[in-house]
Amino acid sequence: MEQKIRRDRNMGDNLRRLRSQSGLSQEKICVELQRRGCDIGRSTYAKYESGELNIRASVLIELRKFYKCTYDEFFAGLDTSEE
């Protein structure tokens, strides 16, 4: 029996929104992340935004500091379950 794997929710749209609101390119975000000790290339970051790759917690922590936002900003709209 073939089993379908359900895609996990991704925060790519939220990452893209935060970056766009800051007026930065993926390349500039990666330079800032590298300056903060995260070894991230533009192609990896692009995969975060497209949902092809799950973002590492260490990167998320540095992005929160950089954007001066709450973690809720990264997860906005991802909880589709009914309360």
N, C-alpha and C positions, 0 to 999 in steps of 0.2 A: 504494500500500500504506500503510495507516494504521500509524503507529508509536506505541507507547505509551511515555510517558516514565516511567521508574522514579523514584519518590519517593526523595529522599535521606534518610538517617537524620536524625532531629532530636533535639535535647537538651531539648525542652520539658518532658518529665516530670522530668528532673533539675533544671531551673531551678525548676519548681514545688515539687519536694521540698525543695530548699535554702531557698526562700523560706518554705515552710510550717514547716520546722524552726526558722526564726528568728522565727516568729510575726508576720510582716509581711504587709501587703497589697501588691498590685501598685502602688498609689498611693505607698505609703511607700518602696518600692524605687526607684521613678522619682524621687522627691524626692531620695533619697540619690545616685542616679546623676547627676542634674542638678547637685547640689552638687559632684560630682567632675568636672564638665565634659562629661558625656554628655547631649546634648539628646534625651532619650527621654520620650515621653508614655506614659500608661497603655495606650492602645489599641495602640501599637507593642509594648510589653512583653507585652501579652496575646497578640499574634501570635507572639512568640518562644515563649511557653509552649505555644501550640496547634500550633506547627510550621508556621504559615502563612508565616512570615518567618524567614530565617536571621539569626542574631545577629551583629552586627558584632564584630570582634576587639577593638576599643577598649572595648566594653561588657563583653565577657567578661573582659578584664584587670581592669577596675574591680570587677566582681562577685567575682572571685577574691580581690582585696584586701579587699573588704568582708566576705565570708564567712570569710576566713582559711582557705581550703581549697586543695587542689591542683587543677590542671586536670583530673585524672582524675575528680574528682567530677562534672564537667560531662559527661564522656563515658562514664560508667559504663553498662555494658550495651549500648553501641552497636556494639561489635565482635562481630558475629555470625559472622564467618568462622572456620573451623576452622584451628587452627595446626598 
